[in-house]
Amino acid sequence: MAYDNRSRAAAARATRAAVLAAAHESFLTVGYSGTTIRGVAEAAGVSQETVYKRFSGKAGLLKDVYDVAMAGDDDPVPIAERPQFRAVRDATTPAEVARAYAAYARLLTGRAGPLMQVVSSARGVDPDLDAFMRTVDGERLIGATMAVTAWSERGWLRCEPDRARDLVWTLISPAVWGLLTDRGWSLDDYEGWLRDSLAAMVLL
């Protein structure tokens, strides 16, 4: 009889989910510097060894927490292949894609923005955190490049692709959202501003 490891796999997923939830809560409440593997392990009901083995330390744990926050779940499906991206991919006019992209950015920002706002305040303190932030910046650049490349191929850009890419990369930066949030902007405000900014600076 073949060995059925479904129960073991389900237990592993449950443990991972518990650790990620505990870490997310810790990062939001006490920040990156205040979060400890010991505290996360205790909150999740697992050993410190389990956390280290699965996530390779606090920076690795933060990256996984961020990825799950961005995606909305822990399924191994790239963001670009998820249903929420279809409206952006299937837009047929510059105005439609500006609305769809702004709505999509608002969704991602709503999920991960608070986390990024907290941990970015510790930038420059921990080399591992700085490496994480560089990774996030790089992933955002890849996403902006993919979007601008598609818009360029359709003849929708009002500026050179490299400039358009840099503008989009900046407009969707968590740092920009954080500044607007500090001024009292809501996610609705942010979405409308991003839509209008894309239409004014990037898209025809």
N, C-alpha and C positions, 0 to 999 in steps of 0.2 A: 504493500500500500504506500502510495506517495505521501510524503510528509506535508501536512497542511500548515503553512506558516501564517495563515491569515490573522489568527488571533495575536500572534507575536507582532505582525506588521501593524495591526490596529493599536496595540499597546504602545508601540514606538511612536506612532503618529499622535496619540493622545499625550504622551510625555513631551514630545516636541511642542505641541500646541500649548501645553501648560507652561513650559519654560518661556516660550515666546510671549505669551500673555503676561506673565509675571515680569519679564524684562521690559516689555513695552510700558507697563504701568510704572515701573521703577524709573525708567528714563524720563518719563513725563513728570514724575513727582519730585525726584531728587537729582535729576540731571545725569549726565554721563559720568562725571567725576564721583558723584555720590552713589552711583550704582555699583554693587559688588556681586561677584559670582556667588558668594556665600548667601547674600540676601536673596538673590534670584532663586537659587536652589531651594532655600527654605520656603519661599513663597510658593514655589511650584511643587514642593513635596518630593524633591529628588536630591541626590547627592551632588556635591560640587564636582566630583569626578565625572558624573554623567554630563553636566553642562560643559565642562572642558572638553570631554571626548567628542561631543556632538557639535560644538560650536567653536572650538579652538580659542577660547578666551572671550573677553568682553567686546572687542572690536568685531570679531566674527559674529557674535550674538547680535550686536547692533545692526550689522548688515542684513542678517536674516529677518530681524524685526522690521527693518525698513522695507525690504522686498515684499514681505507679507502685507505691510500697511499699504504699499503702492498698489499691489495686485488686488487686495481685498480678500484674499484667501491664500492658502499654501499649496495650491495645485501647481504642478510644473508646466504651466502654459505661459509663454512670453506675453507681455502686455500687448505687443503689436498684433497678436493673434486672438485677442479677446474680443467678445462681442461689443464692448464699449468703444472699441476703436473703429468699428465698422462705419459709423456715421462720418468720421473724418476721412476714411479711405474712400467711401462711396459718394462724397460730396461732388456736385457737378458744376458749381460756380465758386468764384473766390468768396463771395459773401456767405455762401452756405458753408464753405470750409472754415471760414473765420468763426462762424457761430459754433460749428461742431468742435473745432479744436479748442476754443475757449471753454466750452462745456466739459470737454474731456480733461483739460488742465485743471478746471475747478474740481472735478471729481478726484483726481490724483492729489491735488493740494489739500482737499478736505480730509483725505485719508492720512497723508504723511506729513503735511505742513507743520502741525503742532510738534511732532517728534523732531523734525529738522530744526525748528526754531529753538528748541531746548538744547539739542546737542551741539548745534553750531556755535552756541555761546561759549563753548569750551574749546573752540578751535585754537590751535597754537599751544595748547597745554599738554597734549598727549600725542606722540608720533603716530600711534595706531589710529587715533581718531582723525588726525590730519590725512592719513592714507585713505580712510573711509570717505572723507569729504571729497578728496580728489577723485575717487572712484565714482561717487554720485555725480560730481560735476561732469565727468567723462561720459557717464551713461546718459545724462541729460543732453550732452552735445551730440551723441549718436542719435538720440530720438529727434532732436531738432534738425539734424542733417537729413534723416530719412524723410521727414515731413517736407522740408524745403526742396529736396530733390524731386519729390513727386509733384510739387507745385510748379517747379521750374519746367518740368517735362510737359506740363499742361499750358505753359505760357502765362502763368498767373502772377509772376513776381514783378514788382515795381522797382526792384534794385538787383544788383548782382547777387548770385546765389550765396557767395561767401558772406556778404554783408547781411543778407536775409537770415542766414543760419545763425550768425552772431546775435542778431536782434531777437530772434525767437528764443535762443538759448538764454539770453538775459531776461527777457520778459517772463519766462516761466521759472526763473530762479526762485528757490525758497527764500532767499535773502530779500528779494523784491517783495514777495508776498508778505514776509515778516514786517517790512517797513510799512506797508499799507495797513496791515493788521494793527500795528502800533498806533496808527492814525485813526483807528476805529472802523476800518472798512470791513464789510461782511464778505462772505464768499460770493454773494450776488453782485456786490460792487466790483469785486475782483474779476469775475467772469465778464461783466459788461466792459470793464476797462480793457481787458485783454482782447476781447473781440474787436473793440474800436481801434486799439493800437495796432493789431494785425492788419486791419483794413486800411489804416492810415499810413503805415510805414513799410509793410511787407507785401501785401496783396493788392492787386489792381481792383 
